[in-house]
Amino acid sequence: MIEHIVRVGTVTAVDPEAGKARVLFQDKGFSSGWLAILRHGQDDTWLPKVNDTAVVLYLPVWQGDGFIVGVF
């Protein structure tokens, strides 16, 4: 079940105004929808860049939303 909650993929698009990004999961063969980007307070302006490797957490419910927690 953890493989459905924590995923790693490549950032393919970033929407700075919405604070969201899309991620391609090569091992699963699909792309995410627009995911919220976890930030540390309202003044945090960090955004991932296209081609960054991102760690994504999904809520453990059917069709749960996910969010990007960071990149490496």
N, C-alpha and C positions, 0 to 999 in steps of 0.2 A: 504494500500500500504506500510506503514512503516514496516509491518511484513515481507515484501520481501526485504527490504533494510537493516534492523538491525536484526541480528540473534545471538543467544547464543547457544553454543554447547561445546563438549568435544574434546580436541586435541587428535588425534589418531596416528599421525606420524609427525616427524619433519625432514627436510632435511637442516642441518646447512650450507652446502656448497652453496645451492641455496637460502637460506634465506626464505624458504617456509614451510608451514605445512598444514596438512589435518585436517578437523574438522567434527565430527559426530553431526548432528542435530537430537536428539532423538525425538523431538516433530514433526518433519517433516518426519522422517523415512528415511533419506538419508545422505550420506557423501559428503563433498565438494571435488572438485579437489584440486590441489596444490594451496594454497593461499599465496600471498605475505604477509610478516610481516612488519607492519609499524614500522619504526625506527626513532630515533631522531638524524639524522646526520650519516655520514659515519663511525664514530668511535663507534657508539652504537652497542654492541655485544649481546644484550639481545635476547633470543629466548624463546618461551614458551616450557613447558615440556609436555610430554604425560600425559594425564589425567587432565591437567589444564582446567578450564572452560574459554572459549574464547568468546570475543565479536567480531563479524565479520560485516563489512559493505560491501554491494554489491552496485555496480553502478546501478542506476535506469533505465537501458535499457535492452532490451531483451537479455538474455544470457550474462549479464554483468559480468565482473570480480569482485572479491571481495578481501578484505584484512583483516588481523587480526589487530585490533587496540589495543588490550590488553587482559589481563586475570585477573580473580579474584578468 
